[in-house]
Each structure stands twice: as structure tokens, then as C-alpha cells.
């Protein structure tokens, strides 16, 4: 886990990120406080990139991938729009055999198809329990598998490929099926409850499931690109989730974006672990919203119960309608009043904050988030040194705070090499 915050006004973009990273899994995860999450995306200096979630994409660290892109992109002129940098980065990563060799992509694709196969088996078992019922007769189990696999196939037939994946990616997945069948039969279908599964049919369904429901089988990295294109006088940001390759296509989704304009006011956006930041900016976070949601429903139920006790019987359909309508209005009003009290005034203040003040505010919000995590959770998943970067139209990317794993004054050769 991590915590990051991004702020924009007409003068600059400010990005702050902690340094925590979790490696390994339960019961023995390891927590490190040395991760770099903010990067200079362009040698032209007006675009920054920050990441959260997975620290790598298809087994390649994001830090390495971004630096390779920056070096390869150095020969190009500054791009007109910020969105052009997103397009260029995704194009650089997609199918890049130097960074992601075909053998690595195929290995990952096979693992993802196997995950999808387990998912398909679960779907069939859920719809047709006789499929995995050892007490059922052989014909009934065979019939259940046939009916279940047909139902899954019909559902998939009515589902489109998930963009930006294309039919060639499905073909690439299906091409791996012959070499996967022996291992599948031995490792997964060796279980007696799967005795009547046709491995070829299962893998065909799994491959199609993967390219139509990829979010279910790939982990992702949040990627935020912020700054200026050459033709833009005000900053903006774009937020993506990058999952990895399926076939030759890099699967990613667009999350949200925001651009400062002559009319658009300043903006503040937290990413990843953000409960304390949201309490500060919005006046509430997910946990407080969940509490109000539950308590609001309980209160309406109590009022309807009191009316019934007092002899005023509200018909059940009418009671359900009242409950739904009034609770929806209550939650909407709760959010709106908090935004009016907290978020909108903060945005107005951000419009006039100087760059140093924005940097201090961003760092302070992450300190609060790390403090809450430290005293309420044993995970230590937020914390460590806080990096703060600023991107302006005139100065480009400037570091207000930045950690190094080495002492810069002892590495003058590095400093000389890094000069532009």
C-alpha cells in the first residue's frame, strides 16, 4: 500500500508520495521504506509520473520502465498535449520485446489462462452443483459439465472483448492451449471432482474469459501523469490503471483526469491509502460513509418500528419505498454538506497558494496519513521519507524533497552525468 496526493492550481502541479512498499505475502510480508514513486517522465522537464499499487509491470520495475522510456524519448521534441505523453508511454511499453521478451509474455499469459480456468470451473460448479457432487451419478455429472460449459460459452459469446484488447490477443491465448493441456490435466484436473472436464474445452473458455474479463485475473498499477504539454499553459493530470500484457496488447483502463483552465479551479486528488486525506479534504472518508450508511438504515427501521408499535402500520411496500428514498436523500445531503463545508473552500484556498505552501500542505497530509497508519495498524504500509515534486510551466520538474539511496556529494560523476 502507499499514499500519495496531487494538487494543481494555475501555477503548478505538486505531487507528494511516501516511500512504503510491501513485498511478499502473508504470513510473512516485508515492509520497506525506500521505494521511489515519483519520476521525471520527459527530458523536456514538464511532465511527472507517479505510481501506486504494483511496483512492476509484467516483472519489470516501473522505475526501470519509465527511465528507459525517458531515454528513448529524449530524441523527440516536447509533445503538444499532456495526453500525448500517455499515448507515447503506453505505445513504448506495448509489445516491447526488449523489455518484455515474448517468452516472458507467454509464460505470464499461461498463468493468467490457468487462473481463468479455475474461475470457469467455479462458475460451472455454482450454476450446476452436480458437476462437483461426488455422490451424483456419472451421467448426471457429465451432463452438469456439458450444460455448465455451454452456459459459460453462451455468456461469453454475448460479451465483447475488453478494449484495448483485440481479436489477435484471443488468438495468441488460444495458440498456447495445446502445450498447456498436459499440465492442466495433471495439476488441476487430476482432482477426482473434475474427472469429467474436457481440458481443451476448459482452456478455450478460459482464454476467452481472460480477454473479456481481464481485470479479474491481472493485478494493476495506478499510474498518474501530470504536468504540461508544449501548447498548454495550465497543468492537468490523467489517471490510468495498467494491468500488463495479454498477447501483444498492454491492457489498461482510464480512471479519471482533470485540467486547470481559465474557468476550472484548483484541484486536490489523493491516491491509494487516503482516509486521513479525505477526512481533511472532504470531511469524510469511506469508513465514515459506511457508518452513516448503516446507521441511517437502522434509524429508518427504528422509526417504522415505532410507528407500528404506536398503531400506525405502514404497509411493507410503502415502508421499503420510503426507506430507500429517504436514505438516498440523507446520504446525498450528508456528502453535499461536507463538500460545501470542506472541499469547496479548500479548492478556493488552493487557487491562491504559492508553490512552497502547496508543497508543505501535500507533505503534511501524508504525514497525517502515515501517523494514522502507524497508530492504528500493524501493517506499516504507509510511511518512510516523503518525496515532493513540483512541475511548473517555466521551471519544469523541481524537487522540494527527495530521498537518495546514496550521498550525492560522494557521487559527483553521477551528478555530472545527470546534468542536461
C-alpha positions as CSV (number, residue, x, y, z in Angstrom):
1,X,0.0,0.0,0.0
2,X,1.0,3.6,-0.4
3,X,-0.3,7.1,0.0
4,X,0.0,9.9,-2.5
5,X,-1.6,13.3,-3.1
6,X,-1.6,15.5,-6.1
7,X,-2.5,19.2,-6.2
8,X,-3.0,21.6,-9.1
9,X,-3.6,25.3,-9.5
10,X,-2.8,27.7,-12.3
11,X,0.8,28.0,-11.1
12,X,1.9,24.4,-10.7
13,X,1.4,20.7,-10.1
14,X,2.6,19.4,-6.7
15,X,2.9,15.6,-6.2
16,X,3.8,14.0,-2.8
17,X,4.4,10.3,-2.2
18,X,5.5,8.2,0.8
19,X,8.2,5.5,0.4
20,X,6.5,2.4,1.8
21,X,6.4,-0.7,-0.3
22,X,5.2,-4.2,0.7
23,X,6.9,-7.3,-0.8
24,X,6.0,-10.9,-0.2
25,X,2.6,-12.1,1.1
26,X,1.1,-13.2,4.4
27,X,2.0,-14.7,6.7
28,X,5.5,-13.1,6.1
29,X,5.2,-9.8,4.2
30,X,8.1,-7.5,4.3
31,X,7.8,-3.7,4.6
32,X,10.4,-1.4,3.0
33,X,10.6,2.4,3.3
34,X,12.8,3.1,0.3
35,X,10.6,3.0,-2.8
36,X,10.7,5.7,-5.4
37,X,7.2,6.5,-6.7
38,X,7.6,9.9,-8.5
39,X,9.6,10.1,-11.7
40,X,10.5,12.7,-14.3
41,X,8.8,11.4,-17.4
42,X,10.4,13.6,-20.0
43,X,13.8,15.2,-20.5
44,X,11.9,18.3,-21.5
45,X,11.0,18.6,-17.8
46,X,7.3,19.5,-17.8
47,X,5.8,16.1,-17.1
48,X,5.9,13.9,-14.0
49,X,4.7,10.4,-13.4
50,X,3.8,8.7,-10.1
51,X,2.8,5.1,-9.4
52,X,0.9,3.2,-6.7
53,X,-0.1,-0.4,-6.3
54,X,2.1,-2.9,-8.1
55,X,5.7,-1.7,-8.3
56,X,6.3,-3.6,-11.5
57,X,4.5,-4.3,-14.8
58,X,5.0,-7.9,-16.1
59,X,8.0,-8.4,-13.8
60,X,9.8,-5.2,-14.9
61,X,10.1,-2.5,-12.2
62,X,8.2,0.7,-13.1
63,X,11.2,2.8,-12.2
64,X,13.2,1.0,-14.8
65,X,10.5,1.1,-17.5
66,X,9.9,4.8,-17.0
67,X,13.6,5.6,-17.2
68,X,14.0,3.5,-20.4
69,X,11.1,5.4,-21.9
70,X,12.6,8.8,-20.9
71,X,15.9,7.8,-22.5
72,X,14.3,6.5,-25.7
73,X,12.0,9.6,-25.9
74,X,14.9,12.1,-25.5
75,X,15.3,12.4,-29.3
76,X,11.7,13.6,-29.7
77,X,10.5,17.1,-29.3
78,X,8.3,18.2,-26.5
79,X,4.7,17.0,-27.1
80,X,1.8,19.4,-27.7
81,X,-0.6,17.9,-25.1
82,X,-0.2,16.0,-21.8
83,X,-2.3,13.2,-23.2
84,X,0.3,12.7,-25.9
85,X,2.8,11.6,-23.3
86,X,0.3,9.0,-22.1
87,X,-0.1,7.7,-25.6
88,X,3.6,7.6,-26.1
89,X,4.4,5.8,-22.9
90,X,1.7,3.1,-23.5
91,X,2.9,2.7,-27.1
92,X,6.5,2.3,-25.8
93,X,5.5,-0.4,-23.4
94,X,3.1,-2.3,-25.6
95,X,4.7,-5.4,-27.0
96,X,8.2,-4.1,-26.4
97,X,10.3,-7.2,-26.9
98,X,13.4,-5.6,-25.4
99,X,11.7,-5.0,-22.0
100,X,9.1,-7.8,-22.2
101,X,10.5,-10.8,-24.2
102,X,8.0,-13.0,-26.0
103,X,8.9,-15.9,-23.7
104,X,8.1,-13.9,-20.6
105,X,4.8,-12.7,-22.1
106,X,3.8,-16.2,-23.0
107,X,4.7,-17.5,-19.5
108,X,2.6,-14.8,-17.9
109,X,-0.2,-15.5,-20.3
110,X,-0.3,-19.2,-19.5
111,X,-0.5,-18.4,-15.7
112,X,-3.4,-16.0,-16.4
113,X,-5.2,-18.5,-18.6
114,X,-4.9,-21.1,-15.7
115,X,-6.4,-18.5,-13.3
116,X,-9.2,-18.0,-15.7
117,X,-9.7,-21.8,-15.9
118,X,-10.2,-22.0,-12.2
119,X,-12.7,-19.2,-12.4
120,X,-14.6,-21.1,-15.1
121,X,-14.7,-24.3,-13.1
122,X,-16.1,-22.2,-10.2
123,X,-18.8,-20.7,-12.4
124,X,-19.9,-24.2,-13.7
125,X,-20.0,-25.6,-10.1
126,X,-22.0,-22.6,-8.9
127,X,-24.7,-23.0,-11.6
128,X,-24.7,-26.8,-11.7
129,X,-23.7,-28.2,-8.3
130,X,-24.0,-31.8,-9.6
131,X,-20.8,-31.2,-11.5
132,X,-18.7,-31.5,-8.4
133,X,-21.0,-33.6,-6.3
134,X,-19.2,-36.9,-5.7
135,X,-22.5,-38.6,-4.7
136,X,-24.1,-37.7,-8.1
137,X,-24.2,-40.4,-10.8
138,X,-21.6,-40.3,-13.6
139,X,-24.2,-39.4,-16.2
140,X,-25.5,-36.5,-14.1
141,X,-22.0,-35.1,-13.5
142,X,-21.2,-35.4,-17.2
143,X,-24.5,-33.7,-18.0
144,X,-23.8,-30.9,-15.5
145,X,-20.4,-30.2,-17.0
146,X,-21.8,-30.1,-20.5
147,X,-24.7,-27.8,-19.5
148,X,-22.4,-25.6,-17.4
149,X,-19.7,-25.2,-20.0
150,X,-22.4,-24.4,-22.6
151,X,-23.9,-21.7,-20.4
152,X,-20.5,-20.1,-19.8
153,X,-19.8,-20.2,-23.6
154,X,-23.1,-18.6,-24.3
155,X,-22.5,-15.8,-21.8
156,X,-19.0,-15.2,-23.3
157,X,-20.5,-15.1,-26.8
158,X,-22.6,-12.2,-25.7
159,X,-19.7,-10.3,-24.2
160,X,-17.3,-8.1,-26.2
161,X,-13.5,-8.1,-25.9
162,X,-12.3,-5.6,-23.4
163,X,-10.6,-2.7,-25.1
164,X,-7.8,-2.1,-25.9
165,X,-7.6,-5.9,-26.4
166,X,-8.3,-7.2,-29.9
167,X,-9.1,-10.5,-31.6
168,X,-5.4,-11.2,-32.2
169,X,-4.9,-11.3,-28.4
170,X,-7.5,-14.0,-28.1
171,X,-5.8,-15.9,-31.0
172,X,-2.5,-15.6,-29.1
173,X,-4.0,-17.0,-26.0
174,X,-5.7,-19.9,-27.9
175,X,-2.3,-20.8,-29.5
176,X,-0.9,-21.7,-26.1
177,X,-3.7,-24.2,-25.4
178,X,-2.1,-27.4,-27.0
179,X,1.1,-27.1,-24.8
180,X,-1.0,-26.3,-21.7
181,X,-3.3,-29.3,-21.9
182,X,-1.0,-31.9,-20.4
183,X,-0.1,-29.8,-17.4
184,X,-3.7,-28.7,-16.9
185,X,-4.8,-32.4,-16.9
186,X,-2.2,-33.4,-14.4
187,X,-2.2,-30.4,-12.0
188,X,-5.8,-29.2,-11.9
189,X,-8.0,-31.8,-13.5
190,X,-6.3,-34.6,-11.5
191,X,-8.7,-33.8,-8.8
192,X,-11.4,-36.5,-8.9
193,X,-14.2,-34.0,-8.7
194,X,-13.1,-32.7,-12.1
195,X,-13.0,-36.1,-13.7
196,X,-15.4,-35.3,-16.5
197,X,-13.9,-32.0,-17.6
198,X,-12.7,-31.7,-21.1
199,X,-9.3,-29.9,-20.8
200,X,-9.5,-28.5,-24.3
201,X,-13.0,-27.0,-23.8
202,X,-12.0,-25.6,-20.4
203,X,-8.9,-23.9,-21.8
204,X,-10.9,-22.4,-24.7
205,X,-13.4,-21.0,-22.3
206,X,-10.6,-19.7,-20.0
207,X,-8.8,-18.0,-22.9
208,X,-12.0,-16.2,-23.9
209,X,-12.8,-15.3,-20.3
210,X,-9.3,-13.8,-19.9
211,X,-9.6,-11.4,-22.8
212,X,-13.2,-10.4,-22.0
213,X,-12.8,-10.1,-18.2
214,X,-9.1,-9.3,-17.8
215,X,-9.4,-7.2,-14.6
216,X,-10.4,-10.4,-12.7
217,X,-7.0,-12.1,-13.4
218,X,-4.4,-9.4,-13.6
219,X,-3.2,-7.1,-10.8
220,X,-2.6,-3.5,-11.6
221,X,-0.6,-0.3,-11.0
222,X,-2.1,3.1,-10.7
223,X,-0.3,5.5,-13.0
224,X,-0.7,9.2,-12.8
225,X,0.8,11.5,-15.4
226,X,0.7,15.2,-14.6
227,X,2.2,18.4,-16.0
228,X,2.1,20.4,-19.2
229,X,2.2,19.7,-22.9
230,X,4.1,22.2,-25.0
231,X,0.9,24.0,-26.1
232,X,-0.7,24.1,-22.7
233,X,-0.3,27.0,-20.3
234,X,-2.2,25.4,-17.4
235,X,-1.4,21.9,-15.8
236,X,-3.6,18.8,-15.9
237,X,-3.4,15.2,-14.9
238,X,-4.5,11.8,-16.2
239,X,-5.0,8.7,-14.1
240,X,-4.7,5.1,-15.5
241,X,-4.6,1.6,-14.2
242,X,-2.1,-0.5,-16.1
243,X,-2.5,-4.3,-15.8
244,X,0.0,-5.9,-18.1
245,X,0.2,-7.8,-21.4
246,X,-2.3,-10.2,-22.8
247,X,-0.9,-11.4,-26.1
248,X,0.8,-8.4,-27.7
249,X,-1.6,-5.8,-26.2
250,X,-1.0,-3.9,-23.0
251,X,-4.2,-3.9,-21.1
252,X,-5.0,-0.7,-19.3
253,X,-8.1,1.4,-18.2
254,X,-8.6,5.1,-17.9
255,X,-9.7,6.2,-14.5
256,X,-10.1,10.0,-14.3
257,X,-8.5,13.2,-15.3
258,X,-8.6,16.9,-14.6
259,X,-7.3,20.0,-16.4
260,X,-6.9,23.5,-15.0
261,X,-8.4,26.1,-17.4
262,X,-9.2,29.7,-17.2
263,X,-12.5,28.7,-15.6
264,X,-11.6,25.4,-13.8
265,X,-10.5,26.0,-10.3
266,X,-7.7,24.2,-8.4
267,X,-7.9,20.5,-7.6
268,X,-6.6,18.1,-5.0
269,X,-6.6,14.3,-5.5
270,X,-5.4,11.6,-3.2
271,X,-4.5,8.1,-4.4
272,X,-4.3,4.7,-2.7
273,X,-4.5,4.9,1.1
274,X,-6.2,8.2,1.7
275,X,-8.6,8.0,4.6
276,X,-7.0,10.9,6.6
277,X,-6.5,13.0,3.5
278,X,-10.2,12.5,2.6
279,X,-11.2,13.5,6.1
280,X,-9.2,16.7,5.7
281,X,-10.3,17.5,2.1
282,X,-13.9,16.1,2.0
283,X,-14.9,15.9,5.7
284,X,-15.5,12.2,5.5
285,X,-13.9,9.0,4.2
286,X,-15.1,5.6,3.2
287,X,-15.3,4.3,6.8
288,X,-17.4,7.3,8.0
289,X,-19.6,7.0,4.9
290,X,-20.2,3.3,5.7
291,X,-21.0,4.1,9.3
292,X,-23.5,6.7,8.3
293,X,-25.0,4.4,5.7
294,X,-25.6,1.6,8.2
295,X,-26.8,3.9,11.0
296,X,-29.2,5.7,8.6
297,X,-30.8,2.5,7.6
298,X,-31.1,1.4,11.2
299,X,-32.7,4.7,12.2
300,X,-35.4,4.4,9.5
301,X,-36.1,0.9,10.5
302,X,-36.5,2.0,14.1
303,X,-38.9,4.8,13.1
304,X,-41.0,2.4,11.1
305,X,-41.0,0.0,14.1
306,X,-42.0,2.8,16.5
307,X,-44.9,3.7,14.2
308,X,-46.1,0.1,14.1
309,X,-45.9,-0.1,17.9
310,X,-47.9,3.1,18.2
311,X,-50.6,1.7,16.0
312,X,-49.6,3.3,12.7
313,X,-48.9,0.3,10.4
314,X,-47.0,1.2,7.3
315,X,-47.6,-1.3,4.5
316,X,-44.3,-3.2,3.7
317,X,-44.0,-2.0,0.1
318,X,-44.6,1.6,1.1
319,X,-42.1,1.2,4.0
320,X,-39.5,-0.1,1.7
321,X,-40.0,2.8,-0.8
322,X,-39.8,5.3,2.0
323,X,-36.7,3.7,3.4
324,X,-34.9,3.7,0.0
325,X,-35.9,7.2,-1.0
326,X,-35.2,8.9,2.4
327,X,-31.9,7.1,2.9
328,X,-30.7,8.0,-0.5
329,X,-31.6,11.7,0.1
330,X,-29.9,11.6,3.5
331,X,-26.6,10.2,2.1
332,X,-26.6,12.7,-0.7
333,X,-27.3,15.6,1.7
334,X,-24.6,14.3,4.0
335,X,-21.9,14.3,1.3
336,X,-23.0,17.6,-0.2
337,X,-22.9,19.4,3.1
338,X,-19.5,18.1,3.9
339,X,-18.2,19.1,0.5
340,X,-19.7,22.6,0.9
341,X,-18.0,22.8,4.4
342,X,-14.6,21.3,3.5
343,X,-13.7,20.5,-0.1
344,X,-15.0,23.6,-2.0
345,X,-13.5,26.1,0.5
346,X,-10.2,24.2,0.3
347,X,-10.3,24.4,-3.5
348,X,-10.7,28.2,-3.3
349,X,-7.8,28.4,-1.0
350,X,-5.6,26.2,-3.3
351,X,-6.2,28.7,-6.1
352,X,-4.1,31.3,-4.3
353,X,-1.5,29.1,-2.6
354,X,2.1,29.6,-3.6
355,X,4.2,26.6,-4.7
356,X,6.0,26.3,-1.4
357,X,2.7,26.4,0.5
358,X,1.2,23.7,-1.7
359,X,4.3,21.5,-1.2
360,X,4.1,22.0,2.6
361,X,0.3,21.1,2.6
362,X,0.9,18.0,0.4
363,X,3.7,16.8,2.7
364,X,1.6,17.5,5.9
365,X,-1.3,15.4,4.5
366,X,0.9,12.4,4.0
367,X,2.4,12.9,7.5
368,X,-1.1,12.7,8.9
369,X,-1.9,9.6,6.8
370,X,1.3,7.9,7.9
371,X,0.6,8.8,11.6
372,X,-2.8,7.3,11.5
373,X,-1.5,4.1,9.8
374,X,1.3,3.8,12.4
375,X,-1.0,4.1,15.5
376,X,-4.0,2.1,14.1
377,X,-2.5,-0.7,12.0
378,X,0.4,-3.1,12.4
379,X,1.0,-3.2,8.6
380,X,3.3,-0.2,8.3
381,X,2.1,0.1,4.7
382,X,2.3,3.9,4.7
383,X,5.4,5.8,5.8
384,X,9.1,6.5,5.3
385,X,10.6,9.6,3.7
386,X,8.2,11.7,1.8
387,X,9.2,12.9,-1.7
388,X,7.6,16.1,-3.0
389,X,8.0,17.2,-6.6
390,X,6.7,20.4,-8.3
391,X,6.1,20.9,-12.0
392,X,5.7,24.4,-13.4
393,X,5.5,25.7,-16.9
394,X,8.7,27.7,-16.6
395,X,10.9,25.7,-14.4
396,X,9.8,22.2,-15.3
397,X,10.1,19.5,-12.6
398,X,11.8,20.6,-9.4
399,X,12.2,18.5,-6.3
400,X,11.2,20.1,-3.0
401,X,12.2,16.9,-1.1
402,X,13.8,13.8,-2.5
403,X,15.5,10.9,-0.9
404,X,18.6,9.2,-2.3
405,X,20.0,5.7,-1.5
406,X,23.4,7.3,-1.8
407,X,25.1,10.6,-0.7
408,X,25.0,12.9,-3.7
409,X,28.2,14.7,-2.7
410,X,30.1,11.4,-2.8
411,X,28.9,10.7,-6.4
412,X,30.0,13.7,-8.4
413,X,30.3,11.6,-11.6
414,X,26.6,10.7,-11.3
415,X,25.7,14.4,-10.8
416,X,27.7,15.3,-13.9
417,X,26.1,12.5,-16.0
418,X,22.6,13.6,-14.9
419,X,23.1,17.2,-16.0
420,X,21.1,18.2,-19.0
